[in-house]
């Protein structure tokens, strides 16, 4: 028991004596400047602004391929990088500039191909993942799909 008490006493003395130096004396001014620059750069984010976030193809024939382009602008103050774009189903395919930096002020395009499947009113979402503050943007395409041989019928208004 005496050995345990003696060992703990020695460890306590060592721990307390090692904390005598002031932490503020260890700070280097050059490291503070570098950290401030890094923190300021981390606050610079790209902003992805689309010309439209929804496209309506109107009334289309079933299985008639459709395409639309969503144009966007980087209105932020850092390069925009799109890392992924996924559709809510396999009938819609987004094509985008993957991992290509888009400088502030520059424009880019996201092509969306829809194969015209389904019937009646169809709505599909495209989720775009990028290095923006929100992390994702959602685009929507719509169409009223007329079954083959049904003739021109549109959505009920």
PyMOL CGO cylinders between C-alpha atoms (Angstrom):
from pymol import cmd
from pymol.cgo import CYLINDER

trace = [
    CYLINDER, 0.00, 0.00, 0.00, 2.91, 2.30, 0.83, 0.3, 1, 1, 1, 1, 1, 1,
    CYLINDER, 2.91, 2.30, 0.83, 4.43, 1.65, -2.61, 0.3, 1, 1, 1, 1, 1, 1,
    CYLINDER, 4.43, 1.65, -2.61, 1.20, 2.61, -4.40, 0.3, 1, 1, 1, 1, 1, 1,
    CYLINDER, 1.20, 2.61, -4.40, 0.91, 5.81, -2.34, 0.3, 1, 1, 1, 1, 1, 1,
    CYLINDER, 0.91, 5.81, -2.34, 4.56, 6.67, -2.96, 0.3, 1, 1, 1, 1, 1, 1,
    CYLINDER, 4.56, 6.67, -2.96, 4.23, 6.01, -6.71, 0.3, 1, 1, 1, 1, 1, 1,
    CYLINDER, 4.23, 6.01, -6.71, 1.10, 8.15, -7.02, 0.3, 1, 1, 1, 1, 1, 1,
    CYLINDER, 1.10, 8.15, -7.02, 2.78, 10.96, -5.06, 0.3, 1, 1, 1, 1, 1, 1,
    CYLINDER, 2.78, 10.96, -5.06, 5.79, 10.97, -7.38, 0.3, 1, 1, 1, 1, 1, 1,
    CYLINDER, 5.79, 10.97, -7.38, 3.56, 10.97, -10.49, 0.3, 1, 1, 1, 1, 1, 1,
    CYLINDER, 3.56, 10.97, -10.49, 1.49, 13.86, -9.08, 0.3, 1, 1, 1, 1, 1, 1,
    CYLINDER, 1.49, 13.86, -9.08, 4.60, 15.93, -8.39, 0.3, 1, 1, 1, 1, 1, 1,
    CYLINDER, 4.60, 15.93, -8.39, 5.92, 15.30, -11.92, 0.3, 1, 1, 1, 1, 1, 1,
    CYLINDER, 5.92, 15.30, -11.92, 2.60, 16.23, -13.54, 0.3, 1, 1, 1, 1, 1, 1,
    CYLINDER, 2.60, 16.23, -13.54, 2.19, 19.42, -11.53, 0.3, 1, 1, 1, 1, 1, 1,
    CYLINDER, 2.19, 19.42, -11.53, 5.79, 20.55, -12.08, 0.3, 1, 1, 1, 1, 1, 1,
    CYLINDER, 5.79, 20.55, -12.08, 5.59, 20.01, -15.85, 0.3, 1, 1, 1, 1, 1, 1,
    CYLINDER, 5.59, 20.01, -15.85, 2.68, 22.46, -16.13, 0.3, 1, 1, 1, 1, 1, 1,
    CYLINDER, 2.68, 22.46, -16.13, 4.63, 25.45, -14.82, 0.3, 1, 1, 1, 1, 1, 1,
    CYLINDER, 4.63, 25.45, -14.82, 5.34, 26.87, -18.30, 0.3, 1, 1, 1, 1, 1, 1,
    CYLINDER, 5.34, 26.87, -18.30, 2.79, 29.30, -19.64, 0.3, 1, 1, 1, 1, 1, 1,
    CYLINDER, 2.79, 29.30, -19.64, 1.12, 28.16, -22.85, 0.3, 1, 1, 1, 1, 1, 1,
    CYLINDER, 1.12, 28.16, -22.85, 1.05, 31.71, -24.22, 0.3, 1, 1, 1, 1, 1, 1,
    CYLINDER, 1.05, 31.71, -24.22, 4.85, 31.81, -24.25, 0.3, 1, 1, 1, 1, 1, 1,
    CYLINDER, 4.85, 31.81, -24.25, 4.88, 28.91, -26.74, 0.3, 1, 1, 1, 1, 1, 1,
    CYLINDER, 4.88, 28.91, -26.74, 2.77, 30.70, -29.40, 0.3, 1, 1, 1, 1, 1, 1,
    CYLINDER, 2.77, 30.70, -29.40, 4.65, 31.80, -32.51, 0.3, 1, 1, 1, 1, 1, 1,
    CYLINDER, 4.65, 31.80, -32.51, 3.36, 34.88, -34.36, 0.3, 1, 1, 1, 1, 1, 1,
    CYLINDER, 3.36, 34.88, -34.36, 4.04, 33.35, -37.79, 0.3, 1, 1, 1, 1, 1, 1,
    CYLINDER, 4.04, 33.35, -37.79, 1.80, 30.38, -36.98, 0.3, 1, 1, 1, 1, 1, 1,
    CYLINDER, 1.80, 30.38, -36.98, -1.00, 32.73, -35.93, 0.3, 1, 1, 1, 1, 1, 1,
    CYLINDER, -1.00, 32.73, -35.93, -0.79, 34.60, -39.25, 0.3, 1, 1, 1, 1, 1, 1,
    CYLINDER, -0.79, 34.60, -39.25, -0.87, 31.35, -41.26, 0.3, 1, 1, 1, 1, 1, 1,
    CYLINDER, -0.87, 31.35, -41.26, -3.87, 30.11, -39.27, 0.3, 1, 1, 1, 1, 1, 1,
    CYLINDER, -3.87, 30.11, -39.27, -5.72, 33.41, -39.84, 0.3, 1, 1, 1, 1, 1, 1,
    CYLINDER, -5.72, 33.41, -39.84, -5.15, 33.18, -43.61, 0.3, 1, 1, 1, 1, 1, 1,
    CYLINDER, -5.15, 33.18, -43.61, -6.29, 29.54, -43.64, 0.3, 1, 1, 1, 1, 1, 1,
    CYLINDER, -6.29, 29.54, -43.64, -9.45, 30.40, -41.70, 0.3, 1, 1, 1, 1, 1, 1,
    CYLINDER, -9.45, 30.40, -41.70, -10.25, 33.29, -44.05, 0.3, 1, 1, 1, 1, 1, 1,
    CYLINDER, -10.25, 33.29, -44.05, -9.81, 31.02, -47.10, 0.3, 1, 1, 1, 1, 1, 1,
    CYLINDER, -9.81, 31.02, -47.10, -12.09, 28.41, -45.53, 0.3, 1, 1, 1, 1, 1, 1,
    CYLINDER, -12.09, 28.41, -45.53, -14.88, 30.99, -45.34, 0.3, 1, 1, 1, 1, 1, 1,
    CYLINDER, -14.88, 30.99, -45.34, -14.68, 31.56, -49.12, 0.3, 1, 1, 1, 1, 1, 1,
    CYLINDER, -14.68, 31.56, -49.12, -17.28, 29.31, -50.71, 0.3, 1, 1, 1, 1, 1, 1,
    CYLINDER, -17.28, 29.31, -50.71, -18.70, 28.91, -54.19, 0.3, 1, 1, 1, 1, 1, 1,
    CYLINDER, -18.70, 28.91, -54.19, -22.38, 29.63, -54.79, 0.3, 1, 1, 1, 1, 1, 1,
    CYLINDER, -22.38, 29.63, -54.79, -24.22, 27.70, -57.51, 0.3, 1, 1, 1, 1, 1, 1,
    CYLINDER, -24.22, 27.70, -57.51, -26.99, 29.76, -59.12, 0.3, 1, 1, 1, 1, 1, 1,
    CYLINDER, -26.99, 29.76, -59.12, -29.14, 28.09, -61.78, 0.3, 1, 1, 1, 1, 1, 1,
    CYLINDER, -29.14, 28.09, -61.78, -31.01, 29.92, -64.55, 0.3, 1, 1, 1, 1, 1, 1,
    CYLINDER, -31.01, 29.92, -64.55, -33.92, 27.56, -63.72, 0.3, 1, 1, 1, 1, 1, 1,
    CYLINDER, -33.92, 27.56, -63.72, -34.39, 24.76, -61.19, 0.3, 1, 1, 1, 1, 1, 1,
    CYLINDER, -34.39, 24.76, -61.19, -37.37, 23.16, -62.94, 0.3, 1, 1, 1, 1, 1, 1,
    CYLINDER, -37.37, 23.16, -62.94, -38.08, 22.23, -66.55, 0.3, 1, 1, 1, 1, 1, 1,
    CYLINDER, -38.08, 22.23, -66.55, -41.44, 21.10, -67.90, 0.3, 1, 1, 1, 1, 1, 1,
    CYLINDER, -41.44, 21.10, -67.90, -41.27, 19.16, -71.18, 0.3, 1, 1, 1, 1, 1, 1,
    CYLINDER, -41.27, 19.16, -71.18, -45.04, 19.53, -71.51, 0.3, 1, 1, 1, 1, 1, 1,
    CYLINDER, -45.04, 19.53, -71.51, -46.98, 16.71, -73.19, 0.3, 1, 1, 1, 1, 1, 1,
    CYLINDER, -46.98, 16.71, -73.19, -44.70, 14.10, -74.79, 0.3, 1, 1, 1, 1, 1, 1,
    CYLINDER, -44.70, 14.10, -74.79, -45.18, 10.68, -76.38, 0.3, 1, 1, 1, 1, 1, 1,
    CYLINDER, -45.18, 10.68, -76.38, -44.19, 7.67, -74.32, 0.3, 1, 1, 1, 1, 1, 1,
    CYLINDER, -44.19, 7.67, -74.32, -40.55, 6.60, -74.84, 0.3, 1, 1, 1, 1, 1, 1,
    CYLINDER, -40.55, 6.60, -74.84, -39.75, 9.79, -76.78, 0.3, 1, 1, 1, 1, 1, 1,
    CYLINDER, -39.75, 9.79, -76.78, -36.28, 10.88, -75.59, 0.3, 1, 1, 1, 1, 1, 1,
    CYLINDER, -36.28, 10.88, -75.59, -36.06, 14.41, -74.21, 0.3, 1, 1, 1, 1, 1, 1,
    CYLINDER, -36.06, 14.41, -74.21, -33.14, 16.65, -73.21, 0.3, 1, 1, 1, 1, 1, 1,
    CYLINDER, -33.14, 16.65, -73.21, -32.76, 19.94, -71.40, 0.3, 1, 1, 1, 1, 1, 1,
    CYLINDER, -32.76, 19.94, -71.40, -29.82, 22.00, -70.20, 0.3, 1, 1, 1, 1, 1, 1,
    CYLINDER, -29.82, 22.00, -70.20, -29.66, 23.61, -66.79, 0.3, 1, 1, 1, 1, 1, 1,
    CYLINDER, -29.66, 23.61, -66.79, -27.18, 26.51, -66.95, 0.3, 1, 1, 1, 1, 1, 1,
    CYLINDER, -27.18, 26.51, -66.95, -25.54, 27.63, -63.72, 0.3, 1, 1, 1, 1, 1, 1,
    CYLINDER, -25.54, 27.63, -63.72, -23.15, 30.39, -62.63, 0.3, 1, 1, 1, 1, 1, 1,
    CYLINDER, -23.15, 30.39, -62.63, -20.64, 30.34, -59.80, 0.3, 1, 1, 1, 1, 1, 1,
    CYLINDER, -20.64, 30.34, -59.80, -21.56, 33.57, -58.00, 0.3, 1, 1, 1, 1, 1, 1,
    CYLINDER, -21.56, 33.57, -58.00, -19.36, 32.78, -55.00, 0.3, 1, 1, 1, 1, 1, 1,
    CYLINDER, -19.36, 32.78, -55.00, -15.75, 33.65, -54.31, 0.3, 1, 1, 1, 1, 1, 1,
    CYLINDER, -15.75, 33.65, -54.31, -14.11, 30.22, -54.62, 0.3, 1, 1, 1, 1, 1, 1,
    CYLINDER, -14.11, 30.22, -54.62, -13.90, 27.61, -57.39, 0.3, 1, 1, 1, 1, 1, 1,
    CYLINDER, -13.90, 27.61, -57.39, -17.03, 25.45, -57.73, 0.3, 1, 1, 1, 1, 1, 1,
    CYLINDER, -17.03, 25.45, -57.73, -16.54, 21.69, -58.04, 0.3, 1, 1, 1, 1, 1, 1,
    CYLINDER, -16.54, 21.69, -58.04, -19.43, 19.35, -58.82, 0.3, 1, 1, 1, 1, 1, 1,
    CYLINDER, -19.43, 19.35, -58.82, -18.62, 15.92, -57.42, 0.3, 1, 1, 1, 1, 1, 1,
    CYLINDER, -18.62, 15.92, -57.42, -21.84, 14.08, -58.30, 0.3, 1, 1, 1, 1, 1, 1,
    CYLINDER, -21.84, 14.08, -58.30, -25.25, 14.38, -59.95, 0.3, 1, 1, 1, 1, 1, 1,
    CYLINDER, -25.25, 14.38, -59.95, -27.85, 11.66, -59.47, 0.3, 1, 1, 1, 1, 1, 1,
    CYLINDER, -27.85, 11.66, -59.47, -31.40, 11.20, -60.67, 0.3, 1, 1, 1, 1, 1, 1,
    CYLINDER, -31.40, 11.20, -60.67, -34.32, 9.83, -58.70, 0.3, 1, 1, 1, 1, 1, 1,
    CYLINDER, -34.32, 9.83, -58.70, -34.60, 7.02, -61.29, 0.3, 1, 1, 1, 1, 1, 1,
    CYLINDER, -34.60, 7.02, -61.29, -32.64, 5.32, -64.04, 0.3, 1, 1, 1, 1, 1, 1,
    CYLINDER, -32.64, 5.32, -64.04, -34.77, 6.88, -66.80, 0.3, 1, 1, 1, 1, 1, 1,
    CYLINDER, -34.77, 6.88, -66.80, -33.09, 10.26, -66.24, 0.3, 1, 1, 1, 1, 1, 1,
    CYLINDER, -33.09, 10.26, -66.24, -29.37, 10.74, -66.83, 0.3, 1, 1, 1, 1, 1, 1,
    CYLINDER, -29.37, 10.74, -66.83, -27.51, 13.92, -65.81, 0.3, 1, 1, 1, 1, 1, 1,
    CYLINDER, -27.51, 13.92, -65.81, -24.24, 14.83, -67.55, 0.3, 1, 1, 1, 1, 1, 1,
    CYLINDER, -24.24, 14.83, -67.55, -22.07, 17.42, -65.80, 0.3, 1, 1, 1, 1, 1, 1,
    CYLINDER, -22.07, 17.42, -65.80, -18.49, 18.72, -65.59, 0.3, 1, 1, 1, 1, 1, 1,
    CYLINDER, -18.49, 18.72, -65.59, -17.32, 16.22, -62.93, 0.3, 1, 1, 1, 1, 1, 1,
    CYLINDER, -17.32, 16.22, -62.93, -14.50, 17.43, -60.66, 0.3, 1, 1, 1, 1, 1, 1,
    CYLINDER, -14.50, 17.43, -60.66, -13.75, 20.33, -63.02, 0.3, 1, 1, 1, 1, 1, 1,
    CYLINDER, -13.75, 20.33, -63.02, -13.23, 23.61, -61.14, 0.3, 1, 1, 1, 1, 1, 1,
    CYLINDER, -13.23, 23.61, -61.14, -15.51, 26.42, -62.28, 0.3, 1, 1, 1, 1, 1, 1,
    CYLINDER, -15.51, 26.42, -62.28, -14.01, 29.77, -61.33, 0.3, 1, 1, 1, 1, 1, 1,
    CYLINDER, -14.01, 29.77, -61.33, -16.05, 32.53, -59.67, 0.3, 1, 1, 1, 1, 1, 1,
    CYLINDER, -16.05, 32.53, -59.67, -18.12, 34.33, -62.30, 0.3, 1, 1, 1, 1, 1, 1,
    CYLINDER, -18.12, 34.33, -62.30, -17.93, 31.48, -64.82, 0.3, 1, 1, 1, 1, 1, 1,
    CYLINDER, -17.93, 31.48, -64.82, -20.88, 29.51, -66.19, 0.3, 1, 1, 1, 1, 1, 1,
    CYLINDER, -20.88, 29.51, -66.19, -21.37, 25.79, -66.61, 0.3, 1, 1, 1, 1, 1, 1,
    CYLINDER, -21.37, 25.79, -66.61, -24.00, 23.43, -67.97, 0.3, 1, 1, 1, 1, 1, 1,
    CYLINDER, -24.00, 23.43, -67.97, -25.72, 20.30, -66.71, 0.3, 1, 1, 1, 1, 1, 1,
    CYLINDER, -25.72, 20.30, -66.71, -27.39, 18.26, -69.45, 0.3, 1, 1, 1, 1, 1, 1,
    CYLINDER, -27.39, 18.26, -69.45, -30.35, 16.12, -68.38, 0.3, 1, 1, 1, 1, 1, 1,
    CYLINDER, -30.35, 16.12, -68.38, -31.59, 13.31, -70.63, 0.3, 1, 1, 1, 1, 1, 1,
    CYLINDER, -31.59, 13.31, -70.63, -35.01, 11.74, -70.01, 0.3, 1, 1, 1, 1, 1, 1,
    CYLINDER, -35.01, 11.74, -70.01, -36.07, 8.62, -71.93, 0.3, 1, 1, 1, 1, 1, 1,
    CYLINDER, -36.07, 8.62, -71.93, -39.81, 9.42, -71.81, 0.3, 1, 1, 1, 1, 1, 1,
    CYLINDER, -39.81, 9.42, -71.81, -40.84, 6.41, -69.77, 0.3, 1, 1, 1, 1, 1, 1,
    CYLINDER, -40.84, 6.41, -69.77, -43.85, 6.30, -67.51, 0.3, 1, 1, 1, 1, 1, 1,
    CYLINDER, -43.85, 6.30, -67.51, -47.42, 7.43, -68.05, 0.3, 1, 1, 1, 1, 1, 1,
    CYLINDER, -47.42, 7.43, -68.05, -49.43, 10.53, -67.26, 0.3, 1, 1, 1, 1, 1, 1,
    CYLINDER, -49.43, 10.53, -67.26, -47.76, 13.17, -65.09, 0.3, 1, 1, 1, 1, 1, 1,
    CYLINDER, -47.76, 13.17, -65.09, -44.12, 12.30, -64.39, 0.3, 1, 1, 1, 1, 1, 1,
    CYLINDER, -44.12, 12.30, -64.39, -41.77, 14.25, -62.10, 0.3, 1, 1, 1, 1, 1, 1,
    CYLINDER, -41.77, 14.25, -62.10, -38.08, 13.41, -61.64, 0.3, 1, 1, 1, 1, 1, 1,
    CYLINDER, -38.08, 13.41, -61.64, -35.50, 15.03, -59.35, 0.3, 1, 1, 1, 1, 1, 1,
    CYLINDER, -35.50, 15.03, -59.35, -31.78, 15.47, -59.97, 0.3, 1, 1, 1, 1, 1, 1,
    CYLINDER, -31.78, 15.47, -59.97, -29.57, 15.99, -56.91, 0.3, 1, 1, 1, 1, 1, 1,
    CYLINDER, -29.57, 15.99, -56.91, -26.34, 17.85, -57.64, 0.3, 1, 1, 1, 1, 1, 1,
    CYLINDER, -26.34, 17.85, -57.64, -23.57, 17.48, -55.06, 0.3, 1, 1, 1, 1, 1, 1,
    CYLINDER, -23.57, 17.48, -55.06, -20.98, 20.27, -54.97, 0.3, 1, 1, 1, 1, 1, 1,
    CYLINDER, -20.98, 20.27, -54.97, -18.66, 22.10, -52.59, 0.3, 1, 1, 1, 1, 1, 1,
    CYLINDER, -18.66, 22.10, -52.59, -21.23, 24.80, -51.79, 0.3, 1, 1, 1, 1, 1, 1,
    CYLINDER, -21.23, 24.80, -51.79, -22.38, 25.73, -48.29, 0.3, 1, 1, 1, 1, 1, 1,
    CYLINDER, -22.38, 25.73, -48.29, -25.57, 23.69, -48.76, 0.3, 1, 1, 1, 1, 1, 1,
    CYLINDER, -25.57, 23.69, -48.76, -23.69, 20.76, -50.28, 0.3, 1, 1, 1, 1, 1, 1,
    CYLINDER, -23.69, 20.76, -50.28, -26.53, 19.77, -52.64, 0.3, 1, 1, 1, 1, 1, 1,
    CYLINDER, -26.53, 19.77, -52.64, -28.88, 21.44, -55.10, 0.3, 1, 1, 1, 1, 1, 1,
    CYLINDER, -28.88, 21.44, -55.10, -32.09, 19.86, -56.42, 0.3, 1, 1, 1, 1, 1, 1,
    CYLINDER, -32.09, 19.86, -56.42, -33.36, 20.23, -59.98, 0.3, 1, 1, 1, 1, 1, 1,
    CYLINDER, -33.36, 20.23, -59.98, -36.71, 18.96, -61.28, 0.3, 1, 1, 1, 1, 1, 1,
    CYLINDER, -36.71, 18.96, -61.28, -38.00, 17.83, -64.66, 0.3, 1, 1, 1, 1, 1, 1,
    CYLINDER, -38.00, 17.83, -64.66, -41.66, 17.24, -65.46, 0.3, 1, 1, 1, 1, 1, 1,
    CYLINDER, -41.66, 17.24, -65.46, -43.62, 15.82, -68.37, 0.3, 1, 1, 1, 1, 1, 1,
    CYLINDER, -43.62, 15.82, -68.37, -47.07, 14.55, -69.16, 0.3, 1, 1, 1, 1, 1, 1,
    CYLINDER, -47.07, 14.55, -69.16, -46.35, 11.21, -70.86, 0.3, 1, 1, 1, 1, 1, 1,
    CYLINDER, -46.35, 11.21, -70.86, -49.01, 10.10, -73.33, 0.3, 1, 1, 1, 1, 1, 1,
    CYLINDER, -49.01, 10.10, -73.33, -49.13, 6.30, -73.83, 0.3, 1, 1, 1, 1, 1, 1,
    CYLINDER, -49.13, 6.30, -73.83, -48.44, 5.17, -77.40, 0.3, 1, 1, 1, 1, 1, 1,
    CYLINDER, -48.44, 5.17, -77.40, -51.58, 5.09, -79.51, 0.3, 1, 1, 1, 1, 1, 1,
    CYLINDER, -51.58, 5.09, -79.51, -53.60, 7.21, -77.04, 0.3, 1, 1, 1, 1, 1, 1,
    CYLINDER, -53.60, 7.21, -77.04, -53.52, 10.37, -79.14, 0.3, 1, 1, 1, 1, 1, 1,
    CYLINDER, -53.52, 10.37, -79.14, -52.72, 13.90, -77.97, 0.3, 1, 1, 1, 1, 1, 1,
    CYLINDER, -52.72, 13.90, -77.97, -53.92, 14.22, -74.39, 0.3, 1, 1, 1, 1, 1, 1,
    CYLINDER, -53.92, 14.22, -74.39, -52.55, 16.76, -71.97, 0.3, 1, 1, 1, 1, 1, 1,
    CYLINDER, -52.55, 16.76, -71.97, -52.71, 17.27, -68.27, 0.3, 1, 1, 1, 1, 1, 1,
    CYLINDER, -52.71, 17.27, -68.27, -56.09, 18.17, -66.82, 0.3, 1, 1, 1, 1, 1, 1,
    CYLINDER, -56.09, 18.17, -66.82, -56.23, 21.84, -65.88, 0.3, 1, 1, 1, 1, 1, 1,
]
cmd.load_cgo(trace, "trace")
